[in-house]
Amino acid sequence: MLLVLFVAKQRGHVLSESGLIAGVNVGTREGQRWLYQLAKDGQIKPRSIRQDVVLTSAAIEKLRKYLDATDVH
């Protein structure tokens, strides 16, 4: 989910909850549980169900560092 959100942001897109869940090919309940956990961990911004899903700046920075360290572009 985090990588899908990161790539979408880099392309100037914002994903809805349902679009993200469909994009990672998981069921709705499982996807919502993951989103809850990601919000709890500070990886995505707090939101209500069915709102757009947005990475926090801390998550973006961590993903950039990880991708730079693994030389993935």
PyMOL commands that place a pseudoatom at each C-alpha (Angstrom):
pseudoatom trace, name=CA, resn=MET, resi=1, chain=A, elem=C, hetatm=0, pos=[0.000, 0.000, 0.000]
pseudoatom trace, name=CA, resn=LEU, resi=2, chain=A, elem=C, hetatm=0, pos=[2.747, 2.433, 0.903]
pseudoatom trace, name=CA, resn=LEU, resi=3, chain=A, elem=C, hetatm=0, pos=[4.597, 1.976, -2.365]
pseudoatom trace, name=CA, resn=VAL, resi=4, chain=A, elem=C, hetatm=0, pos=[1.382, 2.331, -4.397]
pseudoatom trace, name=CA, resn=LEU, resi=5, chain=A, elem=C, hetatm=0, pos=[0.595, 5.570, -2.545]
pseudoatom trace, name=CA, resn=PHE, resi=6, chain=A, elem=C, hetatm=0, pos=[4.156, 6.822, -3.050]
pseudoatom trace, name=CA, resn=VAL, resi=7, chain=A, elem=C, hetatm=0, pos=[4.119, 6.176, -6.795]
pseudoatom trace, name=CA, resn=ALA, resi=8, chain=A, elem=C, hetatm=0, pos=[0.684, 7.784, -7.123]
pseudoatom trace, name=CA, resn=LYS, resi=9, chain=A, elem=C, hetatm=0, pos=[1.922, 10.896, -5.301]
pseudoatom trace, name=CA, resn=GLN, resi=10, chain=A, elem=C, hetatm=0, pos=[4.985, 11.114, -7.541]
pseudoatom trace, name=CA, resn=ARG, resi=11, chain=A, elem=C, hetatm=0, pos=[2.647, 11.045, -10.549]
pseudoatom trace, name=CA, resn=GLY, resi=12, chain=A, elem=C, hetatm=0, pos=[0.420, 13.734, -9.055]
pseudoatom trace, name=CA, resn=HIS, resi=13, chain=A, elem=C, hetatm=0, pos=[-2.471, 11.414, -8.224]
pseudoatom trace, name=CA, resn=VAL, resi=14, chain=A, elem=C, hetatm=0, pos=[-4.455, 10.975, -5.028]
pseudoatom trace, name=CA, resn=LEU, resi=15, chain=A, elem=C, hetatm=0, pos=[-6.034, 7.586, -4.376]
pseudoatom trace, name=CA, resn=SER, resi=16, chain=A, elem=C, hetatm=0, pos=[-9.388, 6.937, -2.810]
pseudoatom trace, name=CA, resn=GLU, resi=17, chain=A, elem=C, hetatm=0, pos=[-9.706, 4.243, -0.196]
pseudoatom trace, name=CA, resn=SER, resi=18, chain=A, elem=C, hetatm=0, pos=[-11.491, 1.919, -2.625]
pseudoatom trace, name=CA, resn=GLY, resi=19, chain=A, elem=C, hetatm=0, pos=[-8.999, 2.660, -5.423]
pseudoatom trace, name=CA, resn=LEU, resi=20, chain=A, elem=C, hetatm=0, pos=[-6.042, 1.874, -3.196]
pseudoatom trace, name=CA, resn=ILE, resi=21, chain=A, elem=C, hetatm=0, pos=[-7.592, -1.311, -1.852]
pseudoatom trace, name=CA, resn=ALA, resi=22, chain=A, elem=C, hetatm=0, pos=[-8.411, -2.476, -5.388]
pseudoatom trace, name=CA, resn=GLY, resi=23, chain=A, elem=C, hetatm=0, pos=[-4.906, -1.496, -6.541]
pseudoatom trace, name=CA, resn=VAL, resi=24, chain=A, elem=C, hetatm=0, pos=[-3.251, -3.762, -4.001]
pseudoatom trace, name=CA, resn=ASN, resi=25, chain=A, elem=C, hetatm=0, pos=[-5.729, -6.561, -4.644]
pseudoatom trace, name=CA, resn=VAL, resi=26, chain=A, elem=C, hetatm=0, pos=[-7.022, -7.192, -1.120]
pseudoatom trace, name=CA, resn=GLY, resi=27, chain=A, elem=C, hetatm=0, pos=[-10.550, -7.439, 0.214]
pseudoatom trace, name=CA, resn=THR, resi=28, chain=A, elem=C, hetatm=0, pos=[-12.304, -4.356, 1.578]
pseudoatom trace, name=CA, resn=ARG, resi=29, chain=A, elem=C, hetatm=0, pos=[-12.189, -5.386, 5.240]
pseudoatom trace, name=CA, resn=GLU, resi=30, chain=A, elem=C, hetatm=0, pos=[-8.560, -6.444, 5.066]
pseudoatom trace, name=CA, resn=GLY, resi=31, chain=A, elem=C, hetatm=0, pos=[-7.662, -3.209, 3.275]
pseudoatom trace, name=CA, resn=GLN, resi=32, chain=A, elem=C, hetatm=0, pos=[-9.492, -1.113, 5.850]
pseudoatom trace, name=CA, resn=ARG, resi=33, chain=A, elem=C, hetatm=0, pos=[-7.668, -2.907, 8.657]
pseudoatom trace, name=CA, resn=TRP, resi=34, chain=A, elem=C, hetatm=0, pos=[-4.338, -2.143, 6.987]
pseudoatom trace, name=CA, resn=LEU, resi=35, chain=A, elem=C, hetatm=0, pos=[-5.328, 1.496, 6.524]
pseudoatom trace, name=CA, resn=TYR, resi=36, chain=A, elem=C, hetatm=0, pos=[-6.268, 1.724, 10.191]
pseudoatom trace, name=CA, resn=GLN, resi=37, chain=A, elem=C, hetatm=0, pos=[-2.871, 0.318, 11.165]
pseudoatom trace, name=CA, resn=LEU, resi=38, chain=A, elem=C, hetatm=0, pos=[-0.993, 2.615, 8.779]
pseudoatom trace, name=CA, resn=ALA, resi=39, chain=A, elem=C, hetatm=0, pos=[-2.797, 5.638, 10.249]
pseudoatom trace, name=CA, resn=LYS, resi=40, chain=A, elem=C, hetatm=0, pos=[-2.071, 4.411, 13.783]
pseudoatom trace, name=CA, resn=ASP, resi=41, chain=A, elem=C, hetatm=0, pos=[1.624, 4.066, 12.850]
pseudoatom trace, name=CA, resn=GLY, resi=42, chain=A, elem=C, hetatm=0, pos=[1.712, 7.583, 11.369]
pseudoatom trace, name=CA, resn=GLN, resi=43, chain=A, elem=C, hetatm=0, pos=[2.304, 6.383, 7.809]
pseudoatom trace, name=CA, resn=ILE, resi=44, chain=A, elem=C, hetatm=0, pos=[-0.896, 7.889, 6.371]
pseudoatom trace, name=CA, resn=LYS, resi=45, chain=A, elem=C, hetatm=0, pos=[-2.785, 10.984, 7.447]
pseudoatom trace, name=CA, resn=PRO, resi=46, chain=A, elem=C, hetatm=0, pos=[-5.765, 10.406, 9.748]
pseudoatom trace, name=CA, resn=ARG, resi=47, chain=A, elem=C, hetatm=0, pos=[-9.015, 10.291, 7.799]
pseudoatom trace, name=CA, resn=SER, resi=48, chain=A, elem=C, hetatm=0, pos=[-12.561, 9.036, 7.809]
pseudoatom trace, name=CA, resn=ILE, resi=49, chain=A, elem=C, hetatm=0, pos=[-13.635, 5.885, 5.995]
pseudoatom trace, name=CA, resn=ARG, resi=50, chain=A, elem=C, hetatm=0, pos=[-13.972, 6.389, 2.237]
pseudoatom trace, name=CA, resn=GLN, resi=51, chain=A, elem=C, hetatm=0, pos=[-11.826, 9.544, 2.168]
pseudoatom trace, name=CA, resn=ASP, resi=52, chain=A, elem=C, hetatm=0, pos=[-8.719, 9.851, 0.008]
pseudoatom trace, name=CA, resn=VAL, resi=53, chain=A, elem=C, hetatm=0, pos=[-5.596, 8.206, 1.414]
pseudoatom trace, name=CA, resn=VAL, resi=54, chain=A, elem=C, hetatm=0, pos=[-2.521, 10.423, 1.758]
pseudoatom trace, name=CA, resn=LEU, resi=55, chain=A, elem=C, hetatm=0, pos=[0.967, 9.546, 2.996]
pseudoatom trace, name=CA, resn=THR, resi=56, chain=A, elem=C, hetatm=0, pos=[2.461, 11.586, 5.813]
pseudoatom trace, name=CA, resn=SER, resi=57, chain=A, elem=C, hetatm=0, pos=[5.616, 13.556, 5.097]
pseudoatom trace, name=CA, resn=ALA, resi=58, chain=A, elem=C, hetatm=0, pos=[7.506, 11.212, 7.443]
pseudoatom trace, name=CA, resn=ALA, resi=59, chain=A, elem=C, hetatm=0, pos=[6.403, 8.192, 5.387]
pseudoatom trace, name=CA, resn=ILE, resi=60, chain=A, elem=C, hetatm=0, pos=[7.394, 9.906, 2.137]
pseudoatom trace, name=CA, resn=GLU, resi=61, chain=A, elem=C, hetatm=0, pos=[10.839, 10.680, 3.518]
pseudoatom trace, name=CA, resn=LYS, resi=62, chain=A, elem=C, hetatm=0, pos=[11.337, 7.101, 4.756]
pseudoatom trace, name=CA, resn=LEU, resi=63, chain=A, elem=C, hetatm=0, pos=[10.299, 5.683, 1.386]
pseudoatom trace, name=CA, resn=ARG, resi=64, chain=A, elem=C, hetatm=0, pos=[12.635, 8.072, -0.474]
pseudoatom trace, name=CA, resn=LYS, resi=65, chain=A, elem=C, hetatm=0, pos=[15.553, 7.084, 1.767]
pseudoatom trace, name=CA, resn=TYR, resi=66, chain=A, elem=C, hetatm=0, pos=[14.772, 3.399, 1.324]
pseudoatom trace, name=CA, resn=LEU, resi=67, chain=A, elem=C, hetatm=0, pos=[14.488, 3.665, -2.451]
pseudoatom trace, name=CA, resn=ASP, resi=68, chain=A, elem=C, hetatm=0, pos=[17.684, 5.718, -2.674]
pseudoatom trace, name=CA, resn=ALA, resi=69, chain=A, elem=C, hetatm=0, pos=[19.542, 3.187, -0.524]
pseudoatom trace, name=CA, resn=THR, resi=70, chain=A, elem=C, hetatm=0, pos=[18.370, 0.304, -2.712]
pseudoatom trace, name=CA, resn=ASP, resi=71, chain=A, elem=C, hetatm=0, pos=[19.112, 2.311, -5.879]
pseudoatom trace, name=CA, resn=VAL, resi=72, chain=A, elem=C, hetatm=0, pos=[15.545, 1.927, -7.174]
pseudoatom trace, name=CA, resn=HIS, resi=73, chain=A, elem=C, hetatm=0, pos=[14.359, 4.691, -9.516]
for i in range(1, 73): cmd.bond("trace and resi %d" % i, "trace and resi %d" % (i + 1))
show_as sticks, trace
zoom trace
